[in-house]
Amino acid sequence: MRGKLFVVSGPSGVGKNTLLNAIIDSCKTVQYSVSATSRPIRPGEVDGKSYYFVSRARFEELIANDALLEYAEYVGNYYGTPLQPIREAIENGVDVVMDVEVVGALKIKKRLPDDAVLVFVTAPSFDVIRKRLVHRGDVAPGLMEERLERARWECSQAVNYDYIVVNDDLTRASEDLRAIMLAEKCKTMERIHLIKEELSCSTPQ
């Protein structure tokens, strides 16, 4: 059975990384998509695990060869998702999860409509999102309203996603995401070949 690509998005502060780490730790057939970047490697990072670290020239070759599922340039460095490792994992029956912002997620859905499943992760209310952003303490006061406006816009795009997971309790949210992953494997288009094979092998009485 083929794997699936589960593309997870959501505003800052809703716990996307914590949720994905919980899924990966509990499911042996799930792997995290490793991004590529042209920025220099930092202390403690591991090539091929933290990122695929490549030169700017090599990254531009990947762009020219259409070898990236999506990419963007941020503060003078490229960041993107190599397509080949994802295709190989899916073909080998491995599910891939990735944390991607909304614009990138919608592009991925267009690129891989049969394999990509979009999951939007949110908090129980926007007030909770606001409180989590404030408590994180990593946003300058002058930029908080800008971050909140971005979060509002991201939430408005949830209608374009296949599923919504409310991360109010990590255990429950993890169960919801695992249920989504199982449901995708049980869809008729994923299993109809089993029935066709059974019918073709049956012997008329």
VMD Tcl script that draws the C-alpha trace (Angstrom):
set ca {
  {0.00 0.00 0.00}
  {1.27 3.45 -0.91}
  {2.07 5.96 1.76}
  {0.61 9.45 2.02}
  {2.02 12.93 2.52}
  {0.36 14.67 5.47}
  {0.93 18.41 5.23}
  {0.33 20.13 8.56}
  {-0.21 23.89 8.91}
  {-1.50 26.26 11.56}
  {-0.75 29.50 13.38}
  {2.29 29.87 15.61}
  {1.65 28.64 19.12}
  {-0.79 25.82 18.36}
  {1.80 23.08 18.97}
  {2.36 21.68 15.48}
  {5.91 20.45 16.13}
  {4.99 18.85 19.44}
  {2.08 17.07 17.77}
  {4.19 15.80 14.86}
  {6.95 14.60 17.19}
  {4.35 12.62 19.16}
  {3.11 10.98 15.95}
  {6.60 10.09 14.74}
  {7.57 8.65 18.13}
  {4.49 6.40 18.18}
  {4.35 5.28 14.53}
  {7.21 3.34 12.96}
  {5.92 3.80 9.41}
  {5.87 7.60 9.61}
  {8.81 9.84 8.82}
  {9.38 13.58 8.93}
  {10.17 15.39 5.71}
  {13.65 16.93 5.85}
  {13.95 20.30 4.15}
  {16.91 21.61 2.16}
  {18.54 24.97 2.77}
  {21.35 27.07 1.37}
  {22.20 28.60 4.75}
  {25.35 27.44 6.60}
  {25.07 24.58 9.06}
  {24.86 25.65 12.71}
  {26.47 24.02 15.76}
  {24.52 20.94 16.82}
  {22.79 20.46 13.48}
  {23.21 17.27 11.46}
  {23.24 17.20 7.67}
  {20.42 15.01 6.40}
  {18.55 15.18 9.70}
  {18.20 18.84 10.62}
  {18.32 19.91 6.97}
  {19.98 18.93 3.73}
  {22.66 21.63 3.61}
  {23.56 22.60 0.04}
  {25.26 25.55 -1.65}
  {23.19 28.35 -3.11}
  {24.27 27.26 -6.59}
  {23.16 23.68 -5.91}
  {19.81 24.89 -4.56}
  {19.25 26.92 -7.71}
  {20.00 23.79 -9.75}
  {17.27 21.98 -7.81}
  {14.88 24.82 -8.63}
  {15.81 24.75 -12.32}
  {15.37 20.96 -12.45}
  {11.93 21.15 -10.77}
  {13.28 18.90 -8.02}
  {11.57 20.74 -5.17}
  {8.02 20.28 -4.00}
  {7.99 23.88 -2.74}
  {10.59 26.49 -1.85}
  {10.99 30.06 -0.63}
  {13.78 32.54 0.03}
  {14.03 34.00 3.52}
  {16.67 36.46 4.77}
  {18.94 35.72 1.83}
  {18.77 31.92 2.11}
  {16.72 29.33 0.27}
  {14.52 26.80 2.06}
  {12.61 24.05 0.30}
  {11.36 20.47 0.23}
  {13.16 17.94 -2.00}
  {10.59 15.98 -3.97}
  {12.44 12.71 -4.63}
  {12.74 11.50 -0.98}
  {9.01 12.07 -0.50}
  {8.10 10.17 -3.66}
  {10.36 7.26 -2.66}
  {8.86 7.09 0.83}
  {5.30 7.12 -0.53}
  {6.10 4.40 -3.07}
  {7.56 2.27 -0.25}
  {4.40 2.57 1.83}
  {5.80 5.11 4.29}
  {3.70 8.08 5.43}
  {5.48 11.42 5.44}
  {4.54 14.35 7.68}
  {5.67 17.93 7.23}
  {5.02 21.31 8.82}
  {4.46 23.89 6.08}
  {2.92 27.36 6.09}
  {-0.44 27.82 4.38}
  {0.72 29.15 0.99}
  {3.22 26.32 0.60}
  {0.65 23.73 1.68}
  {-1.84 24.79 -0.98}
  {0.90 24.64 -3.62}
  {1.79 21.11 -2.50}
  {-1.85 20.03 -2.81}
  {-1.88 21.23 -6.41}
  {1.42 19.48 -7.14}
  {0.47 16.15 -5.52}
  {-3.35 16.07 -5.48}
  {-3.59 12.28 -5.03}
  {-0.92 11.92 -2.33}
  {-1.09 15.12 -0.25}
  {-3.53 15.40 2.65}
  {-3.85 18.84 4.24}
  {-4.37 19.02 8.01}
  {-4.94 22.34 9.75}
  {-3.99 22.43 13.44}
  {-5.53 25.09 15.63}
  {-6.37 25.97 19.23}
  {-9.89 25.85 20.74}
  {-10.34 29.58 20.07}
  {-8.48 32.55 18.71}
  {-8.23 33.94 22.23}
  {-6.20 30.87 23.16}
  {-3.92 31.43 20.17}
  {-3.39 35.04 21.30}
  {-2.54 33.97 24.86}
  {-0.11 31.29 23.66}
  {1.72 33.78 21.43}
  {2.02 36.25 24.30}
  {3.25 33.59 26.74}
  {5.88 32.32 24.29}
  {7.74 35.60 24.71}
  {9.53 35.37 21.36}
  {7.58 38.13 19.63}
  {8.49 41.79 20.12}
  {5.54 43.82 21.48}
  {5.49 45.99 18.38}
  {5.17 42.95 16.13}
  {2.49 41.13 18.12}
  {-0.46 42.63 16.25}
  {1.20 41.75 12.94}
  {1.64 38.16 14.12}
  {-1.98 38.03 15.26}
  {-3.20 39.33 11.89}
  {-1.16 36.64 10.20}
  {-2.74 34.05 12.50}
  {-6.23 35.34 11.66}
  {-5.51 35.04 7.95}
  {-4.12 31.52 8.38}
  {-7.26 30.47 10.26}
  {-9.39 31.89 7.42}
  {-7.66 29.45 5.05}
  {-8.62 26.36 7.07}
  {-11.62 25.91 4.76}
  {-9.17 24.78 2.05}
  {-7.85 21.91 4.17}
  {-9.03 18.30 4.26}
  {-9.11 18.05 8.05}
  {-8.94 20.25 11.15}
  {-7.33 19.11 14.40}
  {-7.92 21.08 17.60}
  {-4.81 20.83 19.77}
  {-6.24 21.54 23.20}
  {-4.96 18.25 24.67}
  {-1.89 16.62 23.08}
  {-3.08 13.05 23.64}
  {-6.47 13.72 22.09}
  {-4.97 15.70 19.20}
  {-2.50 12.88 18.52}
  {-5.35 10.38 18.45}
  {-7.26 12.60 16.02}
  {-4.28 12.86 13.68}
  {-3.65 9.11 13.82}
  {-7.34 8.53 13.05}
  {-7.05 10.81 10.02}
  {-4.01 8.90 8.80}
  {-5.84 5.59 9.20}
  {-9.00 6.88 7.53}
  {-6.99 7.97 4.48}
  {-5.69 4.42 4.10}
  {-9.24 3.02 4.28}
  {-10.68 5.13 1.48}
  {-12.26 3.23 -1.38}
  {-9.69 4.49 -3.89}
  {-6.93 3.06 -1.67}
  {-8.46 -0.40 -1.25}
  {-10.70 -1.03 -4.26}
  {-7.88 -2.99 -5.90}
  {-8.21 -5.61 -3.14}
  {-11.84 -6.25 -4.07}
  {-11.03 -6.34 -7.78}
  {-8.29 -8.89 -7.14}
  {-10.68 -11.00 -5.05}
  {-13.32 -10.91 -7.78}
  {-10.85 -11.83 -10.49}
  {-9.65 -14.83 -8.49}
  {-13.08 -16.17 -7.54}
  {-14.27 -19.32 -9.27}
  {-17.87 -19.45 -10.55}
  {-19.96 -22.18 -8.94}
}
mol new
graphics top color blue
foreach p $ca { graphics top sphere $p radius 0.5 }
foreach p [lrange $ca 0 end-1] q [lrange $ca 1 end] { graphics top cylinder $p $q radius 0.2 }
display resetview
